[in-house]
Amino acid sequence: MRSLKVALLLAALAGPSCARHSQERQALIDFFQAARLRDTTVLANMGTATFEPRTDGVVQQFDIERVEEQEARADSGRTTATPGAARTFTLRESKIVTVVAQVRTPGGELARERLVVTFERPQGERWTITQLRASRISPAASSAPPN
C-alpha cells in the first residue's frame, strides 16, 4: 500500500512539469519538423521565421529553458476601403522562448545551440513564430557530460 502511495505522489509531482510550456513545445516540434522537411507551405502558416537545414542544420531534440511573456503593445490594424474610416488598434501579444537544442550541422557534426524564438499574436488569435536567433554553446560552458 505504501508503494502505491509513493507512486501516486510521484505521478502527481511529475504531471505539472510535463505540462509546463506544452503549447510552445508542440509549436516548436511542428516548426522544426517542417523546417527539416523544407515544407515551406507549413512554415508560412506558422509564421515568418526560418531555420534552413542547408545552412542552419536540423534540430534533433530540444529543451525549453524559459518562456518570458512580453508586455502587450498596441498594433495599428488594417483600415477599411471606406474613406474617412477610423483606424482600429489591437493589442499584439508576444513571448520569448529560450531553447537549448541539439543540432546536426550541415557538416554532419552535433552541436548544442541556444535558440531564442519570438512568438507573436494579435490578441485572441493564434501564435506565430516571427523570429529565431541561434548561437552556438561552447562545449566548455556546458556542465552536461558529452554524448
N, CA, C and O of each residue as an XYZ file, in Angstrom:
588
protein
N       0.830     -1.201      0.000
C       0.000      0.000      0.000
C       0.868      1.255      0.000
O       0.562      2.244     -0.666
N       1.958      1.191      0.764
C       2.828      2.356      0.830
C       3.458      2.653     -0.530
O       3.576      3.816     -0.914
N       3.863      1.612     -1.262
C       4.471      1.824     -2.576
C       3.469      2.443     -3.554
O       3.854      3.220     -4.428
N       2.188      2.100     -3.409
C       1.163      2.705     -4.240
C       1.047      4.200     -3.959
O       0.913      5.000     -4.885
N       1.099      4.577     -2.679
C       1.029      5.999     -2.307
C       2.226      6.759     -2.854
O       2.086      7.875     -3.355
N       3.405      6.153     -2.759
C       4.617      6.797     -3.271
C       4.506      6.977     -4.791
O       4.849      8.036     -5.317
N       4.031      5.954     -5.487
C       3.876      6.041     -6.940
C       2.884      7.130     -7.331
O       3.121      7.877     -8.280
N       1.778      7.221     -6.605
C       0.784      8.263     -6.886
C       1.347      9.654     -6.619
O       1.088     10.589     -7.377
N       2.114      9.788     -5.547
C       2.732     11.077     -5.228
C       3.706     11.486     -6.319
O       3.703     12.639     -6.750
N       4.538     10.560     -6.771
C       5.492     10.863     -7.839
C       4.785     11.241     -9.135
O       5.214     12.162     -9.830
N       3.719     10.546     -9.460
C       2.950     10.867    -10.666
C       2.326     12.251    -10.564
O       2.295     12.994    -11.544
N       1.831     12.596     -9.391
C       1.221     13.913     -9.192
C       2.253     15.025     -9.313
O       1.963     16.089     -9.860
N       3.454     14.782     -8.806
C       4.508     15.795     -8.892
C       5.051     15.932    -10.306
O       5.425     17.031    -10.715
N       5.101     14.852    -11.052
C       5.645     14.887    -12.408
C       4.663     15.509    -13.391
O       5.095     16.106    -14.377
N       3.375     15.394    -13.162
C       2.361     15.889    -14.086
C       2.507     17.347    -14.454
O       2.568     17.662    -15.643
N       2.568     18.274    -13.471
C       2.675     19.690    -13.818
C       3.938     20.036    -14.585
O       3.907     20.907    -15.454
N       5.055     19.371    -14.284
C       6.281     19.701    -15.001
C       6.201     19.261    -16.455
O       6.782     19.910    -17.325
N       5.490     18.163    -16.739
C       5.334     17.706    -18.120
C       4.441     18.664    -18.908
O       4.654     18.872    -20.103
N       3.453     19.240    -18.248
C       2.502     20.121    -18.921
C       3.047     21.526    -19.103
O       2.528     22.286    -19.921
N       4.088     21.888    -18.356
C       4.639     23.234    -18.437
C       5.184     23.496    -19.844
O       5.957     22.697    -20.372
N       4.791     24.582    -20.426
C       5.231     25.022    -21.758
C       4.789     24.071    -22.872
O       5.428     24.024    -23.923
N       3.717     23.320    -22.665
C       3.314     22.341    -23.680
C       2.886     23.003    -24.986
O       3.141     22.461    -26.061
N       2.241     24.165    -24.908
C       1.811     24.858    -26.129
C       3.020     25.285    -26.956
O       3.052     25.077    -28.169
N       4.007     25.878    -26.301
C       5.215     26.312    -27.000
C       5.987     25.106    -27.536
O       6.485     25.129    -28.661
N       6.081     24.060    -26.725
C       6.821     22.862    -27.126
C       6.217     22.242    -28.392
O       6.946     21.896    -29.322
N       4.900     22.104    -28.426
C       4.263     21.497    -29.592
C       4.454     22.368    -30.831
O       4.698     21.848    -31.920
N       4.347     23.674    -30.678
C       4.562     24.577    -31.821
C       5.988     24.447    -32.343
O       6.205     24.448    -33.555
N       6.963     24.335    -31.439
C       8.356     24.202    -31.862
C       8.628     22.837    -32.494
O       9.392     22.745    -33.454
N       8.013     21.784    -31.969
C       8.155     20.460    -32.595
C       7.663     20.528    -34.039
O       8.342     20.060    -34.954
N       6.487     21.108    -34.239
C       5.919     21.228    -35.593
C       6.816     22.092    -36.484
O       7.041     21.762    -37.648
N       7.326     23.195    -35.936
C       8.177     24.107    -36.697
C       9.466     23.412    -37.131
O       9.834     23.473    -38.305
N      10.159     22.750    -36.193
C      11.435     22.106    -36.529
C      11.235     20.927    -37.490
O      12.098     20.656    -38.325
N      10.108     20.233    -37.374
C       9.820     19.137    -38.302
C       9.581     19.691    -39.710
O      10.107     19.156    -40.687
N       8.799     20.745    -39.811
C       8.550     21.357    -41.125
C       9.836     21.932    -41.707
O      10.060     21.849    -42.915
N      10.682     22.515    -40.859
C      11.959     23.066    -41.322
C      12.857     21.945    -41.840
O      13.490     22.086    -42.886
N      12.911     20.832    -41.106
C      13.739     19.693    -41.524
C      13.308     19.183    -42.893
O      14.144     18.815    -43.719
N      11.992     19.162    -43.129
C      11.453     18.675    -44.404
C      11.428     19.747    -45.485
O      11.082     19.476    -46.635
N      11.797     20.960    -45.106
C      11.754     22.121    -46.001
C      10.356     22.327    -46.559
O      10.177     22.630    -47.738
N       9.360     22.156    -45.680
C       7.953     22.310    -46.050
C       7.575     23.788    -45.922
O       7.089     24.229    -44.881
N       7.803     24.528    -46.981
C       7.602     25.976    -46.943
C       6.139     26.365    -46.764
O       5.855     27.438    -46.232
N       5.216     25.530    -47.191
C       3.794     25.828    -47.009
C       3.428     25.823    -45.526
O       2.786     26.751    -45.034
N       3.843     24.768    -44.817
C       3.572     24.689    -43.377
C       4.289     25.815    -42.649
O       3.704     26.459    -41.778
N       5.542     26.060    -42.995
C       6.313     27.127    -42.331
C       5.660     28.490    -42.533
O       5.616     29.295    -41.603
N       5.155     28.757    -43.726
C       4.498     30.043    -43.982
C       3.250     30.208    -43.127
O       2.922     31.323    -42.721
N       2.551     29.109    -42.848
C       1.366     29.173    -41.983
C       1.732     29.338    -40.513
O       0.910     29.774    -39.708
N       2.974     28.985    -40.164
C       3.400     29.052    -38.760
C       4.018     30.395    -38.401
O       4.158     30.704    -37.218
N       4.389     31.198    -39.388
C       4.993     32.486    -39.089
C       5.990     32.896    -40.148
O       5.951     32.419    -41.283
N       6.889     33.794    -39.758
C       7.847     34.354    -40.708
C       9.279     33.925    -40.437
O      10.166     34.238    -41.231
N       9.532     33.223    -39.348
C      10.896     32.785    -39.011
C      11.292     31.598    -39.877
O      10.439     30.868    -40.382
N      12.596     31.416    -40.042
C      13.108     30.285    -40.804
C      14.221     29.589    -40.024
O      14.880     30.193    -39.177
N      14.412     28.320    -40.325
C      15.548     27.542    -39.834
C      15.876     26.585    -40.962
O      15.339     25.480    -41.043
N      16.768     27.034    -41.830
C      17.073     26.357    -43.089
C      18.069     25.214    -42.854
O      19.180     25.464    -42.388
N      17.695     23.967    -43.166
C      18.583     22.837    -42.905
C      19.920     22.903    -43.651
O      20.929     22.409    -43.146
N      19.941     23.500    -44.833
C      21.185     23.573    -45.612
C      22.204     24.527    -45.015
O      23.403     24.370    -45.247
N      21.747     25.521    -44.246
C      22.681     26.493    -43.655
C      22.672     26.459    -42.125
O      23.710     26.670    -41.497
N      21.508     26.196    -41.519
C      21.390     26.230    -40.066
C      21.496     24.849    -39.431
O      21.839     24.738    -38.255
N      21.208     23.802    -40.186
C      21.230     22.449    -39.655
C      19.825     21.950    -39.365
O      18.835     22.542    -39.795
N      19.759     20.843    -38.623
C      18.487     20.199    -38.291
C      18.442     19.990    -36.783
O      19.367     19.418    -36.207
N      17.381     20.446    -36.147
C      17.215     20.258    -34.702
C      16.844     18.805    -34.451
O      15.830     18.315    -34.948
N      17.686     18.117    -33.668
C      17.454     16.711    -33.328
C      16.540     16.588    -32.107
O      15.621     15.769    -32.086
N      16.805     17.406    -31.097
C      15.993     17.451    -29.883
C      16.222     18.788    -29.214
O      17.191     19.484    -29.517
N      15.319     19.156    -28.290
C      15.468     20.437    -27.611
C      14.763     20.407    -26.266
O      13.874     19.591    -26.022
N      15.187     21.321    -25.403
C      14.542     21.551    -24.112
C      14.265     23.035    -23.990
O      15.102     23.863    -24.350
N      13.094     23.369    -23.484
C      12.752     24.773    -23.258
C      13.359     25.191    -21.926
O      13.072     24.599    -20.886
N      14.206     26.225    -21.971
C      14.817     26.767    -20.756
C      13.862     27.688    -20.021
O      13.680     27.587    -18.808
N      13.249     28.597    -20.790
C      12.310     29.544    -20.165
C      11.404     30.170    -21.214
O      11.708     30.211    -22.406
N      10.266     30.660    -20.705
C       9.306     31.391    -21.529
C       9.071     32.721    -20.834
O       8.679     32.759    -19.668
N       9.310     33.808    -21.550
C       9.123     35.149    -20.985
C       7.978     35.843    -21.704
O       8.075     36.161    -22.889
N       6.895     36.074    -20.977
C       5.775     36.833    -21.537
C       6.219     38.291    -21.660
O       6.807     38.843    -20.731
N       5.940     38.904    -22.790
C       6.275     40.310    -23.019
C       5.028     41.158    -22.811
O       3.905     40.664    -22.916
N       5.230     42.417    -22.522
C       4.087     43.319    -22.352
C       3.394     43.514    -23.697
O       4.047     43.770    -24.709
N       2.068     43.391    -23.700
C       1.302     43.584    -24.937
C       1.472     45.018    -25.418
O       1.575     45.947    -24.617
N       1.502     45.188    -26.742
C       1.657     46.534    -27.301
C       0.546     46.783    -28.313
O      -0.001     45.851    -28.902
N       0.228     48.048    -28.499
C      -0.808     48.426    -29.465
C      -0.260     48.231    -30.871
O       0.886     48.574    -31.163
N      -1.087     47.683    -31.722
C      -0.722     47.408    -33.100
C      -1.816     47.993    -33.980
O      -2.983     47.629    -33.838
N      -1.453     48.899    -34.891
C      -2.497     49.501    -35.726
C      -3.025     48.460    -36.694
O      -2.267     47.787    -37.392
N      -4.330     48.347    -36.717
C      -4.985     47.365    -37.579
C      -5.143     47.889    -38.989
O      -4.730     49.008    -39.295
N      -5.735     47.089    -39.839
C      -5.983     47.491    -41.219
C      -7.140     48.475    -41.255
O      -8.099     48.363    -40.491
N      -7.034     49.425    -42.143
C      -8.155     50.343    -42.340
C      -9.047     49.782    -43.430
O      -8.599     49.030    -44.295
N     -10.281     50.147    -43.378
C     -11.212     49.687    -44.417
C     -11.039     50.546    -45.648
O     -10.386     51.589    -45.599
N     -11.619     50.115    -46.751
C     -11.512     50.861    -48.008
C     -12.384     52.118    -47.987
O     -12.296     52.949    -48.891
N     -13.212     52.256    -46.974
C     -14.097     53.412    -46.888
C     -13.289     54.648    -46.494
O     -12.611     54.646    -45.467
N     -13.362     55.715    -47.317
C     -12.627     56.933    -46.969
C     -13.132     57.494    -45.640
O     -14.333     57.515    -45.368
N     -12.194     57.941    -44.832
C     -12.554     58.534    -43.552
C     -12.827     57.519    -42.453
O     -13.182     57.899    -41.337
N     -12.666     56.233    -42.751
C     -12.907     55.203    -41.735
C     -11.838     55.310    -40.652
O     -10.675     55.601    -40.930
N     -12.246     55.075    -39.446
C     -11.315     55.156    -38.313
C     -10.355     53.970    -38.348
O     -10.739     52.853    -38.693
N      -9.113     54.229    -37.989
C      -8.110     53.169    -37.886
C      -8.345     52.433    -36.576
O      -8.551     53.054    -35.533
N      -8.314     51.121    -36.634
C      -8.513     50.326    -35.424
C      -7.169     49.895    -34.854
O      -6.198     49.714    -35.589
N      -7.127     49.733    -33.540
C      -5.923     49.279    -32.865
C      -6.249     48.009    -32.097
O      -7.295     47.905    -31.456
N      -5.347     47.053    -32.170
C      -5.498     45.827    -31.396
C      -4.252     45.654    -30.541
O      -3.213     46.259    -30.805
N      -4.369     44.833    -29.529
C      -3.199     44.514    -28.723
C      -2.473     43.341    -29.360
O      -3.093     42.353    -29.757
N      -1.165     43.458    -29.454
C      -0.333     42.386    -30.002
C       0.461     41.807    -28.844
O       1.244     42.502    -28.195
N       0.242     40.507    -28.594
C       0.942     39.822    -27.524
C       2.205     39.177    -28.077
O       2.270     38.832    -29.257
N       3.207     39.016    -27.219
C       4.418     38.311    -27.644
C       5.060     37.628    -26.451
O       4.834     37.995    -25.298
N       5.863     36.629    -26.759
C       6.642     35.943    -25.734
C       7.936     35.462    -26.358
O       8.003     35.139    -27.544
N       8.952     35.425    -25.526
C      10.273     34.984    -25.943
C      10.508     33.613    -25.321
O      10.417     33.455    -24.103
N      10.809     32.628    -26.153
C      11.047     31.266    -25.689
C      12.522     30.940    -25.940
O      12.996     30.988    -27.076
N      13.237     30.608    -24.864
C      14.644     30.242    -24.986
C      14.766     28.723    -24.929
O      14.246     28.074    -24.022
N      15.462     28.177    -25.912
C      15.559     26.738    -26.101
C      17.029     26.347    -26.178
O      17.836     27.063    -26.769
N      17.374     25.213    -25.580
C      18.686     24.620    -25.796
C      18.450     23.397    -26.672
O      17.699     22.492    -26.309
N      19.109     23.383    -27.842
C      18.838     22.350    -28.836
C      20.101     21.599    -29.232
O      21.202     22.151    -29.235
N      19.913     20.334    -29.563
C      20.956     19.515    -30.175
C      20.716     19.623    -31.676
O      19.679     19.186    -32.175
N      21.678     20.208    -32.398
C      21.509     20.485    -33.822
C      22.550     19.712    -34.621
O      23.741     19.748    -34.312
N      22.088     19.016    -35.645
C      23.013     18.388    -36.590
C      23.340     19.444    -37.629
O      22.466     19.858    -38.392
N      24.591     19.885    -37.665
C      25.002     20.958    -38.561
C      25.040     20.458    -40.003
O      25.041     19.250    -40.239
N      25.071     21.377    -40.969
C      25.173     20.957    -42.369
C      26.420     20.108    -42.634
O      26.438     19.309    -43.571
N      27.463     20.278    -41.812
C      28.679     19.474    -41.955
C      28.576     18.093    -41.334
O      29.485     17.277    -41.484
N      27.464     17.817    -40.629
C      27.239     16.491    -40.079
C      27.560     16.324    -38.604
O      27.222     15.290    -38.028
N      28.205     17.307    -37.963
C      28.502     17.145    -36.544
C      27.327     17.609    -35.686
O      26.473     18.370    -36.142
N      27.295     17.140    -34.438
C      26.265     17.565    -33.493
C      26.782     18.752    -32.698
O      27.930     18.761    -32.255
N      25.937     19.745    -32.520
C      26.316     20.940    -31.765
C      25.156     21.337    -30.859
O      23.989     21.157    -31.205
N      25.496     21.877    -29.703
C      24.472     22.436    -28.820
C      24.331     23.911    -29.159
O      25.314     24.647    -29.242
N      23.087     24.323    -29.351
C      22.820     25.721    -29.680
C      21.717     26.255    -28.784
O      20.799     25.532    -28.397
N      21.828     27.530    -28.467
C      20.757     28.232    -27.755
C      19.953     28.967    -28.816
O      20.495     29.763    -29.583
N      18.665     28.693    -28.850
C      17.768     29.326    -29.808
C      16.821     30.233    -29.048
O      16.194     29.815    -28.075
N      16.721     31.466    -29.490
C      15.792     32.424    -28.887
C      14.701     32.668    -29.920
O      14.940     33.233    -30.987
N      13.488     32.221    -29.568
C      12.365     32.212    -30.505
C      11.322     33.225    -30.041
O      10.914     33.215    -28.880
N      10.893     34.096    -30.949
C       9.850     35.064    -30.639
C       8.522     34.569    -31.205
O       8.397     34.301    -32.400
N       7.534     34.455    -30.317
C       6.164     34.118    -30.697
C       5.349     35.399    -30.604
O       5.522     36.163    -29.655
N       4.463     35.654    -31.567
C       3.590     36.829    -31.529
C       2.187     36.444    -31.982
O       1.984     35.470    -32.707
N       1.224     37.250    -31.523
C      -0.150     37.091    -31.999
C      -0.949     38.339    -31.685
O      -0.757     38.965    -30.643
N      -1.856     38.702    -32.599
C      -2.846     39.707    -32.233
C      -3.732     39.082    -31.151
O      -4.033     37.890    -31.204
N      -4.137     39.871    -30.194
C      -4.879     39.345    -29.056
C      -6.055     38.482    -29.499
O      -6.883     38.899    -30.309
N      -6.112     37.270    -28.949
C      -7.208     36.357    -29.246
C      -7.010     35.490    -30.477
O      -7.826     34.605    -30.733
N      -5.962     35.715    -31.239
C      -5.705     34.901    -32.433
C      -4.634     33.869    -32.130
O      -4.225     33.722    -30.979
N      -4.172     33.148    -33.153
C      -3.187     32.097    -32.914
C      -1.766     32.660    -32.893
O      -1.473     33.695    -33.492
N      -0.887     31.937    -32.175
C       0.508     32.327    -32.069
C       1.244     31.987    -33.357
O       0.978     30.958    -33.977
N       2.176     32.861    -33.760
C       3.058     32.584    -34.886
C       4.499     32.812    -34.434
O       4.760     33.564    -33.496
N       5.418     32.153    -35.115
C       6.839     32.296    -34.810
C       7.386     33.353    -35.757
O       7.443     33.145    -36.969
N       7.792     34.498    -35.191
C       8.191     35.620    -36.037
C       9.696     35.846    -36.099
O      10.178     36.564    -36.975
N      10.441     35.242    -35.180
C      11.896     35.434    -35.207
C      12.572     34.269    -34.511
O      12.037     33.715    -33.552
N      13.756     33.897    -34.998
C      14.553     32.853    -34.378
C      16.014     33.245    -34.502
O      16.529     33.447    -35.602
N      16.675     33.350    -33.353
C      18.109     33.659    -33.325
C      18.833     32.485    -32.691
O      18.405     31.977    -31.654
N      19.933     32.047    -33.308
C      20.683     30.904    -32.810
C      22.090     31.321    -32.430
O      22.693     32.177    -33.078
N      22.614     30.703    -31.364
C      24.016     30.904    -31.004
C      24.562     29.582    -30.480
O      23.895     28.881    -29.720
N      25.769     29.253    -30.889
C      26.417     28.008    -30.508
C      26.787     28.074    -29.028
O      27.230     29.114    -28.540
N      26.606     26.969    -28.322
C      27.004     26.866    -26.924
C      28.347     26.154    -26.893
O      28.494     25.047    -27.410
N      29.313     26.802    -26.286
C      30.642     26.224    -26.202
C      30.600     24.942    -25.381
O      29.957     24.917    -24.331
N      31.275     23.860    -25.829
C      31.283     22.626    -25.052
C      31.856     22.835    -23.655
O      31.433     22.165    -22.713
N      32.813     23.755    -23.500
C      33.408     24.012    -22.194
C      32.430     24.701    -21.258
O      32.562     24.594    -20.039
N      31.448     25.408    -21.811
C      30.487     26.136    -20.978
C      29.397     25.232    -20.433
O      28.625     25.648    -19.569
N      29.322     24.008    -20.922
C      28.259     23.097    -20.515
C      28.696     22.263    -19.322
O      29.849     21.839    -19.236
N      27.770     22.031    -18.407
C      28.044     21.152    -17.292
C      27.578     19.737    -17.593
O      27.818     18.818    -16.809
N      26.913     19.562    -18.725
C      26.395     18.241    -19.098
C      27.539     17.382    -19.622
O      28.455     17.899    -20.260
N      27.499     16.069    -19.360
C      28.542     15.197    -19.905
C      28.417     15.077    -21.409
O      27.304     15.129    -21.932
N      29.530     14.918    -22.129
C      29.451     14.791    -23.586
C      28.747     13.500    -23.975
O      28.770     12.514    -23.239
N      28.116     13.526    -25.158
C      27.399     12.331    -25.645
C      28.346     11.348    -26.257
O      27.923     10.288    -26.718
